[in-house]
Amino acid sequence: MQAQRKVLFLIIIAALGYFVDIYDLVLFGVVKAESLATIMPNASDELRASTGKFLFNIQMLGMLIGGILWGVLGDKKGRLKVLFGSILLYSVANILNAFVTDIPSYTIIRLIAGIGLAGELGAGITLISELMPKETRGYGTMIVVTFGALGAVAASLVGAEGQIVGAYIAQLSGWQPANWQVVYLIGGGMGLLLLLLRVGALESGYFQQMDAEKSIQKGQLKLLFGHRQNLIKYLHCISIGIPIWYTVGLLVMNSADNFGPWLGVYAISNGKAVMYCYLGLSAGDLLAGFLSQWWKSRKKVVQLYLVFSLIVTIVFLGIFHQYNISDSTYYFLCFLLGAGTGYWAIFVTIAAEQFGTNIRSTTANTIPNFVRGSVNVVVLFFSFLVSMGINDGVSATVVGCFFIGLALFSLSQLKETFGKDLNYFEVS
């Protein structure tokens, strides 16, 4: 009974950690325009826009680096250390972000924040997968991602109303922070408060058993990249996640610049579009978790969501282009797009369940972050098609069909992992 309470406690910590993780991941998109207007007051709109994209790419680079770093550390030093170490790093980076005054400092801190953001989800999912009974661990990962996705909603709301907290800070200290500074400070403060819960958290028994066996290779990248079968599985796992960040990173985050105008809606807020998308993602993850347990299958659920995503994408980019839709209809479509990406929890669970204990943390951390980093490839593909004279809607549709089709193929190549025993090791 005590062990069950500790597992529940761990699920709560992982869910709260992912909430702050997603809050920070999204908040840069919410406050970048306001923060860059303060830091670069005399710059042109074009320069600020290009700087914002550069900083976002730097953050994603940090996540790619962090995915490998935290993943290997999780297999070598323990999942729990990575969980709290990553939370500490991105929380401190958040607070420092509130005080940047130049672009070089902003760049360095976004890189550090990206590295920190890369570790929390993979460590949390690995711990839950290894601590919960194999028949019910899907519920644990469902709770983490369903609640965590609401961090994007919090980032959008705080980004819009941060001045209320700013006024309170000014009353206490005499310092009046700007709205974007408040948003960063709240994110950092939430993360540091979360660290107070670390006492009593449970390390994975599988890791402890492995750690006692000194002969086992732990966190060795050659077991992944030097092993043909493992490498193919790894690439297929990445492929099934790319449509999620195609939706979030291309369609939704570019609502104001590209896809709102494409649908004849010009007063669209990126922050609000992201909020509705993540509300849909949270609802989708909740449903996907129950469907997975009911059907006793991960693959069937992901297949359903990919087909739904394809249908909604075609409706969003093709059918509704012919109508003058309202703002509320656009945001509802963002909600549906988000719901179609609501297989994120199952996707990360599949990544953890495909590999042995000695490289499970490495794969569970790197795969989601390579998927997040894939947004650069997705945007590059889209930009290439646009540069050839193809309009935004058709270009985005081609990109979406390609990556969703690739995901469906990759899914067909992976084995079902529902109820799989995870207590085994990979050997070279």
ZATOR-806233 format. One record per residue (C-alpha): residue number from 1; chain; residue in three letters; y, z, x. Coordinates in nm, 3 decimals. Last residue first. Layout:
<nodes>
NODE     k   c     r        py        pz        px
NODE   NUM   A   ALA         Y         Z         X
...
</nodes>
This chain:
<nodes>
NODE     k   c     r        py        pz        px
NODE   428   A   SER    -0.551    -2.840     2.535
NODE   427   A   VAL    -0.637    -2.562     2.293
NODE   426   A   GLU    -0.467    -2.464     1.968
NODE   425   A   PHE    -0.545    -2.118     1.838
NODE   424   A   TYR    -0.684    -1.975     1.513
NODE   423   A   ASN    -0.593    -1.717     1.248
NODE   422   A   LEU    -0.415    -1.944     1.000
NODE   421   A   ASP    -0.690    -1.965     0.735
NODE   420   A   LYS    -0.581    -2.240     0.494
NODE   419   A   GLY    -0.516    -2.140     0.133
NODE   418   A   PHE    -0.300    -2.448     0.067
NODE   417   A   THR    -0.303    -2.663     0.382
NODE   416   A   GLU    -0.382    -3.012     0.248
NODE   415   A   LYS    -0.428    -3.253     0.538
NODE   414   A   LEU    -0.147    -3.481     0.651
NODE   413   A   GLN    -0.162    -3.862     0.652
NODE   412   A   SER    -0.061    -3.908     0.286
NODE   411   A   LEU     0.250    -3.697     0.349
NODE   410   A   SER     0.350    -3.933     0.630
NODE   409   A   PHE     0.334    -4.232     0.393
NODE   408   A   LEU     0.540    -4.054     0.126
NODE   407   A   ALA     0.796    -3.951     0.388
NODE   406   A   LEU     0.829    -4.307     0.519
NODE   405   A   GLY     0.894    -4.430     0.165
NODE   404   A   ILE     1.157    -4.159     0.119
NODE   403   A   PHE     1.314    -4.261     0.450
NODE   402   A   PHE     1.329    -4.633     0.371
NODE   401   A   CYS     1.429    -4.595     0.007
NODE   400   A   GLY     1.715    -4.364     0.105
NODE   399   A   VAL     1.850    -4.594     0.377
NODE   398   A   VAL     1.836    -4.896     0.145
NODE   397   A   THR     2.009    -4.700    -0.133
NODE   396   A   ALA     2.280    -4.575     0.104
NODE   395   A   SER     2.358    -4.931     0.212
NODE   394   A   VAL     2.357    -5.058    -0.146
NODE   393   A   GLY     2.602    -4.790    -0.259
NODE   392   A   ASP     2.832    -4.805     0.042
NODE   391   A   ASN     2.881    -5.184     0.036
NODE   390   A   ILE     2.709    -5.421     0.281
NODE   389   A   GLY     2.956    -5.587     0.520
NODE   388   A   MET     2.745    -5.558     0.835
NODE   387   A   SER     2.944    -5.248     0.935
NODE   386   A   VAL     2.816    -5.081     0.615
NODE   385   A   LEU     2.456    -5.139     0.727
NODE   384   A   PHE     2.527    -4.988     1.068
NODE   383   A   SER     2.708    -4.691     0.912
NODE   382   A   PHE     2.404    -4.612     0.694
NODE   381   A   PHE     2.165    -4.628     0.990
NODE   380   A   LEU     2.403    -4.409     1.195
NODE   379   A   VAL     2.433    -4.163     0.904
NODE   378   A   VAL     2.052    -4.132     0.880
NODE   377   A   VAL     2.014    -4.099     1.258
NODE   376   A   ASN     2.278    -3.824     1.266
NODE   375   A   VAL     2.116    -3.655     0.964
NODE   374   A   SER     1.798    -3.639     1.172
NODE   373   A   GLY     1.935    -3.321     1.332
NODE   372   A   ARG     1.851    -3.125     1.016
NODE   371   A   VAL     1.498    -3.268     1.030
NODE   370   A   PHE     1.478    -3.183     1.400
NODE   369   A   ASN     1.586    -2.833     1.301
NODE   368   A   PRO     1.319    -2.801     1.033
NODE   367   A   ILE     1.049    -2.921     1.280
NODE   366   A   THR     1.163    -2.711     1.576
NODE   365   A   ASN     1.130    -2.364     1.429
NODE   364   A   ALA     0.798    -2.391     1.243
NODE   363   A   THR     0.655    -2.598     1.530
NODE   362   A   THR     0.740    -2.350     1.806
NODE   361   A   SER     0.651    -2.050     1.589
NODE   360   A   ARG     0.309    -2.198     1.518
NODE   359   A   ILE     0.235    -2.285     1.883
NODE   358   A   ASN    -0.007    -2.001     1.974
NODE   357   A   THR    -0.098    -1.928     1.611
NODE   356   A   GLY    -0.246    -2.273     1.549
NODE   355   A   PHE    -0.076    -2.563     1.371
NODE   354   A   GLN    -0.055    -2.729     1.028
NODE   353   A   GLU     0.029    -2.411     0.837
NODE   352   A   ALA     0.376    -2.361     0.986
NODE   351   A   ALA     0.491    -2.718     0.914
NODE   350   A   ILE     0.339    -2.700     0.565
NODE   349   A   THR     0.537    -2.381     0.502
NODE   348   A   VAL     0.855    -2.556     0.617
NODE   347   A   PHE     0.792    -2.839     0.367
NODE   346   A   ILE     0.695    -2.595     0.092
NODE   345   A   ALA     1.024    -2.410     0.131
NODE   344   A   TRP     1.224    -2.737     0.149
NODE   343   A   TYR     1.058    -2.883    -0.165
NODE   342   A   GLY     1.376    -2.848    -0.365
NODE   341   A   THR     1.517    -3.179    -0.238
NODE   340   A   GLY     1.488    -3.331    -0.586
NODE   339   A   ALA     1.671    -3.032    -0.730
NODE   338   A   GLY     1.961    -3.106    -0.496
NODE   337   A   LEU     1.991    -3.462    -0.623
NODE   336   A   LEU     1.980    -3.326    -0.977
NODE   335   A   PHE     2.262    -3.080    -0.900
NODE   334   A   CYS     2.463    -3.357    -0.734
NODE   333   A   LEU     2.413    -3.563    -1.053
NODE   332   A   PHE     2.554    -3.270    -1.249
NODE   331   A   TYR     2.852    -3.267    -1.012
NODE   330   A   TYR     2.917    -3.634    -1.086
NODE   329   A   THR     2.884    -3.578    -1.460
NODE   328   A   SER     3.138    -3.295    -1.439
NODE   327   A   ASP     3.384    -3.514    -1.252
NODE   326   A   SER     3.360    -3.778    -1.523
NODE   325   A   ILE     3.184    -4.114    -1.508
NODE   324   A   ASN     3.344    -4.456    -1.526
NODE   323   A   TYR     3.024    -4.658    -1.557
NODE   322   A   GLN     2.857    -4.938    -1.360
NODE   321   A   HIS     2.807    -4.725    -1.050
NODE   320   A   PHE     2.598    -4.494    -1.269
NODE   319   A   ILE     2.296    -4.727    -1.249
NODE   318   A   GLY     2.290    -4.791    -0.878
NODE   317   A   LEU     2.383    -4.503    -0.650
NODE   316   A   PHE     2.305    -4.203    -0.870
NODE   315   A   VAL     2.026    -4.365    -1.074
NODE   314   A   ILE     1.861    -4.499    -0.758
NODE   313   A   THR     1.894    -4.159    -0.591
NODE   312   A   VAL     1.759    -3.981    -0.901
NODE   311   A   ILE     1.447    -4.202    -0.905
NODE   310   A   LEU     1.380    -4.164    -0.532
NODE   309   A   SER     1.430    -3.789    -0.546
NODE   308   A   PHE     1.180    -3.763    -0.837
NODE   307   A   VAL     0.924    -3.959    -0.633
NODE   306   A   LEU     0.982    -3.728    -0.335
NODE   305   A   TYR     0.958    -3.420    -0.557
NODE   304   A   LEU     0.622    -3.521    -0.705
NODE   303   A   GLN     0.479    -3.602    -0.361
NODE   302   A   VAL     0.598    -3.265    -0.228
NODE   301   A   VAL     0.424    -3.089    -0.518
NODE   300   A   LYS     0.097    -3.278    -0.475
NODE   299   A   LYS     0.096    -3.208    -0.101
NODE   298   A   ARG     0.133    -2.829    -0.124
NODE   297   A   SER    -0.169    -2.775    -0.347
NODE   296   A   LYS    -0.321    -2.489    -0.542
NODE   295   A   TRP    -0.192    -2.655    -0.863
NODE   294   A   TRP    -0.057    -2.325    -0.997
NODE   293   A   GLN     0.046    -2.188    -0.657
NODE   292   A   SER     0.222    -2.511    -0.562
NODE   291   A   LEU     0.381    -2.541    -0.906
NODE   290   A   PHE     0.519    -2.187    -0.879
NODE   289   A   GLY     0.674    -2.255    -0.539
NODE   288   A   ALA     0.807    -2.592    -0.649
NODE   287   A   LEU     0.985    -2.435    -0.948
NODE   286   A   LEU     1.171    -2.186    -0.730
NODE   285   A   ASP     1.244    -2.450    -0.468
NODE   284   A   GLY     1.390    -2.680    -0.732
NODE   283   A   ALA     1.615    -2.408    -0.871
NODE   282   A   SER     1.744    -2.335    -0.519
NODE   281   A   LEU     1.787    -2.704    -0.442
NODE   280   A   GLY     1.976    -2.757    -0.767
NODE   279   A   LEU     2.213    -2.473    -0.687
NODE   278   A   TYR     2.232    -2.623    -0.340
NODE   277   A   CYS     2.352    -2.956    -0.478
NODE   276   A   TYR     2.600    -2.785    -0.709
NODE   275   A   MET     2.755    -2.598    -0.414
NODE   274   A   VAL     2.755    -2.908    -0.192
NODE   273   A   ALA     2.948    -3.102    -0.457
NODE   272   A   LYS     3.193    -2.812    -0.490
NODE   271   A   GLY     3.256    -2.802    -0.116
NODE   270   A   ASN     3.290    -3.180    -0.098
NODE   269   A   SER     3.556    -3.169    -0.371
NODE   268   A   ILE     3.582    -3.477    -0.592
NODE   267   A   ALA     3.912    -3.601    -0.738
NODE   266   A   TYR     3.838    -3.971    -0.685
NODE   265   A   VAL     3.555    -4.048    -0.928
NODE   264   A   GLY     3.489    -4.422    -0.969
NODE   263   A   LEU     3.120    -4.402    -0.876
NODE   262   A   TRP     3.179    -4.547    -0.530
NODE   261   A   PRO     3.493    -4.331    -0.506
NODE   260   A   GLY     3.274    -4.020    -0.540
NODE   259   A   PHE     3.018    -4.170    -0.304
NODE   258   A   ASN     3.227    -4.239     0.003
NODE   257   A   ASP     3.504    -4.006     0.120
NODE   256   A   ALA     3.491    -3.723    -0.134
NODE   255   A   SER     3.113    -3.721    -0.178
NODE   254   A   ASN     3.030    -3.744     0.192
NODE   253   A   MET     2.854    -3.405     0.206
NODE   252   A   VAL     2.649    -3.499    -0.101
NODE   251   A   LEU     2.510    -3.842    -0.013
NODE   250   A   LEU     2.475    -3.826     0.365
NODE   249   A   GLY     2.393    -3.474     0.482
NODE   248   A   VAL     2.250    -3.329     0.161
NODE   247   A   THR     2.050    -3.625     0.033
NODE   246   A   TYR     1.947    -3.770     0.368
NODE   245   A   TRP     1.893    -3.411     0.474
NODE   244   A   ILE     1.619    -3.363     0.217
NODE   243   A   PRO     1.485    -3.715     0.268
NODE   242   A   ILE     1.413    -3.621     0.635
NODE   241   A   GLY     1.159    -3.348     0.551
NODE   240   A   ILE     0.846    -3.561     0.510
NODE   239   A   SER     0.920    -3.738     0.838
NODE   238   A   ILE     0.934    -3.419     1.044
NODE   237   A   CYS     0.584    -3.318     0.931
NODE   236   A   HIS     0.455    -3.669     1.012
NODE   235   A   LEU     0.599    -3.641     1.363
NODE   234   A   TYR     0.422    -3.307     1.420
NODE   233   A   LYS     0.091    -3.433     1.285
NODE   232   A   ILE     0.110    -3.728     1.527
NODE   231   A   LEU     0.197    -3.493     1.815
NODE   230   A   ASN    -0.092    -3.260     1.731
NODE   229   A   GLN    -0.342    -3.547     1.734
NODE   228   A   ARG    -0.207    -3.690     2.061
NODE   227   A   HIS    -0.190    -3.363     2.257
NODE   226   A   GLY     0.072    -3.375     2.533
NODE   225   A   PHE     0.367    -3.326     2.297
NODE   224   A   LEU     0.223    -3.028     2.111
NODE   223   A   LEU    -0.007    -2.842     2.346
NODE   222   A   LYS     0.222    -2.966     2.625
NODE   221   A   LEU     0.504    -2.768     2.463
NODE   220   A   GLN     0.334    -2.441     2.560
NODE   219   A   GLY     0.441    -2.165     2.323
NODE   218   A   LYS     0.148    -1.943     2.414
NODE   217   A   GLN    -0.151    -2.050     2.626
NODE   216   A   ILE    -0.427    -1.795     2.565
NODE   215   A   SER    -0.570    -1.619     2.873
NODE   214   A   LYS    -0.364    -1.302     2.824
NODE   213   A   GLU    -0.532    -1.214     2.495
NODE   212   A   ALA    -0.336    -0.906     2.380
NODE   211   A   ASP    -0.046    -1.129     2.275
NODE   210   A   MET    -0.281    -1.325     2.048
NODE   209   A   GLN    -0.379    -1.012     1.852
NODE   208   A   GLN    -0.016    -0.907     1.830
NODE   207   A   PHE     0.082    -1.257     1.717
NODE   206   A   TYR    -0.184    -1.261     1.445
NODE   205   A   GLY    -0.076    -0.913     1.334
NODE   204   A   SER     0.276    -1.045     1.279
NODE   203   A   GLU     0.548    -0.790     1.349
NODE   202   A   LEU     0.664    -0.562     1.067
NODE   201   A   ALA     1.019    -0.450     0.999
NODE   200   A   GLY     1.066    -0.073     1.006
NODE   199   A   VAL     1.410    -0.077     1.165
NODE   198   A   ARG     1.564    -0.427     1.138
NODE   197   A   LEU     1.769    -0.340     0.830
NODE   196   A   LEU     2.086    -0.266     1.030
NODE   195   A   LEU     2.074    -0.626     1.153
NODE   194   A   LEU     2.170    -0.739     0.803
NODE   193   A   LEU     2.508    -0.571     0.838
NODE   192   A   LEU     2.572    -0.785     1.146
NODE   191   A   GLY     2.487    -1.101     0.953
NODE   190   A   MET     2.710    -1.016     0.658
NODE   189   A   GLY     3.000    -0.941     0.894
NODE   188   A   GLY     2.967    -1.274     1.069
NODE   187   A   GLY     2.974    -1.467     0.742
NODE   186   A   ILE     3.265    -1.262     0.608
NODE   185   A   LEU     3.462    -1.321     0.929
NODE   184   A   TYR     3.406    -1.698     0.911
NODE   183   A   VAL     3.532    -1.722     0.552
NODE   182   A   VAL     3.829    -1.497     0.631
NODE   181   A   GLN     3.933    -1.726     0.916
NODE   180   A   TRP     3.925    -2.029     0.682
NODE   179   A   ASN     4.158    -1.852     0.435
NODE   178   A   ALA     4.412    -1.764     0.703
NODE   177   A   PRO     4.420    -1.411     0.837
NODE   176   A   GLN     4.715    -1.180     0.768
NODE   175   A   TRP     4.717    -0.898     1.022
NODE   174   A   GLY     4.877    -0.572     0.905
NODE   173   A   SER     4.546    -0.395     0.941
NODE   172   A   LEU     4.451    -0.251     0.601
NODE   171   A   GLN     4.684    -0.447     0.373
NODE   170   A   ALA     4.632    -0.765     0.574
NODE   169   A   ILE     4.254    -0.727     0.540
NODE   168   A   TYR     4.293    -0.688     0.161
NODE   167   A   ALA     4.513    -0.998     0.144
NODE   166   A   GLY     4.254    -1.195     0.339
NODE   165   A   VAL     3.980    -1.083     0.099
NODE   164   A   ILE     4.173    -1.246    -0.186
NODE   163   A   GLN     4.267    -1.541     0.038
NODE   162   A   GLY     3.899    -1.627     0.070
NODE   161   A   GLU     3.884    -1.769    -0.282
NODE   160   A   ALA     3.786    -2.135    -0.232
NODE   159   A   GLY     3.588    -2.087     0.090
NODE   158   A   VAL     3.431    -1.775    -0.060
NODE   157   A   LEU     3.304    -1.983    -0.354
NODE   156   A   SER     3.177    -2.270    -0.139
NODE   155   A   ALA     3.016    -2.041     0.117
NODE   154   A   ALA     2.853    -1.834    -0.160
NODE   153   A   VAL     2.703    -2.147    -0.314
NODE   152   A   ALA     2.568    -2.248     0.024
NODE   151   A   GLY     2.419    -1.900     0.066
NODE   150   A   LEU     2.237    -1.966    -0.263
NODE   149   A   ALA     1.984    -2.161    -0.058
NODE   148   A   GLY     1.864    -1.831     0.087
NODE   147   A   PHE     1.749    -1.702    -0.252
NODE   146   A   THR     1.521    -1.996    -0.322
NODE   145   A   VAL     1.428    -2.031     0.047
NODE   144   A   VAL     1.308    -1.675     0.100
NODE   143   A   ILE     1.153    -1.632    -0.246
NODE   142   A   MET     0.950    -1.954    -0.213
NODE   141   A   THR     0.831    -1.853     0.135
NODE   140   A   GLY     0.685    -1.535    -0.011
NODE   139   A   TYR     0.536    -1.704    -0.316
NODE   138   A   GLY     0.359    -1.959    -0.097
NODE   137   A   ARG     0.189    -1.672     0.086
NODE   136   A   THR    -0.025    -1.609    -0.222
NODE   135   A   GLU    -0.373    -1.749    -0.144
NODE   134   A   LYS    -0.345    -1.699     0.234
NODE   133   A   PRO    -0.273    -1.327     0.196
NODE   132   A   MET     0.069    -1.244     0.349
NODE   131   A   LEU     0.135    -1.147     0.712
NODE   130   A   GLU     0.087    -1.478     0.894
NODE   129   A   SER     0.277    -1.700     0.649
NODE   128   A   ILE     0.549    -1.437     0.611
NODE   127   A   LEU     0.602    -1.410     0.986
NODE   126   A   THR     0.603    -1.787     1.038
NODE   125   A   ILE     0.847    -1.838     0.748
NODE   124   A   GLY     1.086    -1.578     0.889
NODE   123   A   ALA     1.070    -1.711     1.245
NODE   122   A   GLY     1.125    -2.068     1.131
NODE   121   A   LEU     1.415    -1.970     0.905
NODE   120   A   GLU     1.602    -1.753     1.156
NODE   119   A   GLY     1.585    -1.956     1.475
NODE   118   A   ALA     1.807    -2.263     1.451
NODE   117   A   LEU     2.119    -2.088     1.325
NODE   116   A   GLY     2.168    -1.918     1.661
NODE   115   A   ILE     2.168    -2.244     1.857
NODE   114   A   GLY     2.407    -2.396     1.604
NODE   113   A   ALA     2.640    -2.099     1.633
NODE   112   A   ILE     2.642    -2.139     2.011
NODE   111   A   LEU     2.734    -2.508     1.977
NODE   110   A   ARG     2.997    -2.422     1.716
NODE   109   A   ILE     3.136    -2.165     1.964
NODE   108   A   ILE     3.160    -2.415     2.248
NODE   107   A   THR     3.329    -2.681     2.035
NODE   106   A   TYR     3.579    -2.442     1.877
NODE   105   A   SER     3.677    -2.320     2.224
NODE   104   A   PRO     3.731    -2.679     2.343
NODE   103   A   ILE     3.920    -2.759     2.018
NODE   102   A   ASP     4.188    -2.492     2.049
NODE   101   A   THR     4.297    -2.170     1.876
NODE   100   A   VAL     3.966    -2.007     1.793
NODE    99   A   PHE     3.988    -1.659     1.635
NODE    98   A   ALA     3.776    -1.692     1.321
NODE    97   A   ASN     3.508    -1.876     1.518
NODE    96   A   LEU     3.450    -1.559     1.722
NODE    95   A   ILE     3.329    -1.383     1.407
NODE    94   A   ASN     3.091    -1.667     1.324
NODE    93   A   ALA     2.959    -1.680     1.681
NODE    92   A   VAL     2.877    -1.307     1.663
NODE    91   A   SER     2.681    -1.365     1.343
NODE    90   A   TYR     2.508    -1.675     1.485
NODE    89   A   LEU     2.378    -1.480     1.784
NODE    88   A   LEU     2.276    -1.162     1.599
NODE    87   A   ILE     2.081    -1.352     1.333
NODE    86   A   SER     1.900    -1.551     1.604
NODE    85   A   GLY     1.800    -1.235     1.789
NODE    84   A   PHE     1.684    -1.070     1.466
NODE    83   A   LEU     1.430    -1.335     1.370
NODE    82   A   VAL     1.346    -1.420     1.731
NODE    81   A   LYS     1.252    -1.062     1.811
NODE    80   A   LEU     1.040    -1.045     1.494
NODE    79   A   ARG     0.841    -1.359     1.577
NODE    78   A   GLY     0.719    -1.232     1.912
NODE    77   A   LYS     0.774    -1.282     2.285
NODE    76   A   LYS     0.577    -1.597     2.378
NODE    75   A   ASP     0.526    -1.771     2.046
NODE    74   A   GLY     0.866    -1.674     1.909
NODE    73   A   LEU     1.029    -1.751     2.244
NODE    72   A   VAL     0.892    -2.106     2.227
NODE    71   A   GLY     1.034    -2.154     1.879
NODE    70   A   TRP     1.363    -1.985     1.960
NODE    69   A   LEU     1.436    -2.222     2.249
NODE    68   A   ILE     1.300    -2.539     2.088
NODE    67   A   GLY     1.489    -2.490     1.762
NODE    66   A   GLY     1.792    -2.363     1.950
NODE    65   A   ILE     1.836    -2.689     2.140
NODE    64   A   LEU     1.806    -2.893     1.819
NODE    63   A   MET     2.033    -2.648     1.638
NODE    62   A   GLY     2.293    -2.668     1.914
NODE    61   A   LEU     2.292    -3.047     1.882
NODE    60   A   MET     2.353    -3.001     1.508
NODE    59   A   GLN     2.658    -2.784     1.585
NODE    58   A   ILE     2.784    -3.045     1.831
NODE    57   A   ASN     2.740    -3.314     1.564
NODE    56   A   PHE     2.947    -3.104     1.322
NODE    55   A   LEU     3.215    -3.059     1.589
NODE    54   A   PHE     3.230    -3.436     1.646
NODE    53   A   LYS     3.250    -3.506     1.272
NODE    52   A   GLY     3.543    -3.263     1.241
NODE    51   A   THR     3.712    -3.420     1.541
NODE    50   A   SER     3.679    -3.765     1.383
NODE    49   A   ALA     3.838    -3.638     1.061
NODE    48   A   ARG     4.116    -3.457     1.250
NODE    47   A   LEU     4.192    -3.771     1.448
NODE    46   A   GLU     4.203    -3.986     1.133
NODE    45   A   ASP     4.429    -3.739     0.954
NODE    44   A   SER     4.674    -3.758     1.244
NODE    43   A   ALA     4.726    -3.463     1.476
NODE    42   A   ASN     5.042    -3.250     1.476
NODE    41   A   PRO     4.893    -2.932     1.327
NODE    40   A   MET     4.569    -2.945     1.532
NODE    39   A   ILE     4.443    -2.582     1.521
NODE    38   A   THR     4.581    -2.508     1.175
NODE    37   A   ALA     4.492    -2.845     1.020
NODE    36   A   LEU     4.157    -2.819     1.200
NODE    35   A   SER     4.080    -2.493     1.020
NODE    34   A   GLU     4.173    -2.633     0.678
NODE    33   A   ALA     3.972    -2.953     0.722
NODE    32   A   LYS     3.673    -2.770     0.872
NODE    31   A   VAL     3.661    -2.504     0.599
NODE    30   A   VAL     3.389    -2.625     0.359
NODE    29   A   GLY     3.192    -2.834     0.608
NODE    28   A   PHE     3.190    -2.541     0.846
NODE    27   A   LEU     3.078    -2.319     0.559
NODE    26   A   VAL     2.753    -2.508     0.505
NODE    25   A   LEU     2.552    -2.394     0.806
NODE    24   A   ASP     2.713    -2.051     0.799
NODE    23   A   TYR     2.617    -1.982     0.438
NODE    22   A   ILE     2.276    -2.139     0.501
NODE    21   A   ASP     2.204    -1.885     0.775
NODE    20   A   VAL     2.358    -1.597     0.577
NODE    19   A   PHE     2.118    -1.666     0.288
NODE    18   A   TYR     1.838    -1.729     0.540
NODE    17   A   GLY     1.887    -1.380     0.676
NODE    16   A   LEU     1.894    -1.231     0.326
NODE    15   A   ALA     1.567    -1.407     0.243
NODE    14   A   ALA     1.408    -1.307     0.577
NODE    13   A   ILE     1.512    -0.943     0.529
NODE    12   A   ILE     1.382    -0.937     0.170
NODE    11   A   ILE     1.053    -1.098     0.275
NODE    10   A   LEU     1.021    -0.839     0.553
NODE     9   A   PHE     1.068    -0.553     0.306
NODE     8   A   LEU     0.798    -0.706     0.085
NODE     7   A   VAL     0.567    -0.719     0.389
NODE     6   A   LYS     0.651    -0.358     0.468
NODE     5   A   ARG     0.578    -0.255     0.109
NODE     4   A   GLN     0.242    -0.431     0.127
NODE     3   A   ALA     0.157    -0.248     0.451
NODE     2   A   GLN     0.238     0.084     0.285
NODE     1   A   MET     0.000     0.000     0.000
</nodes>
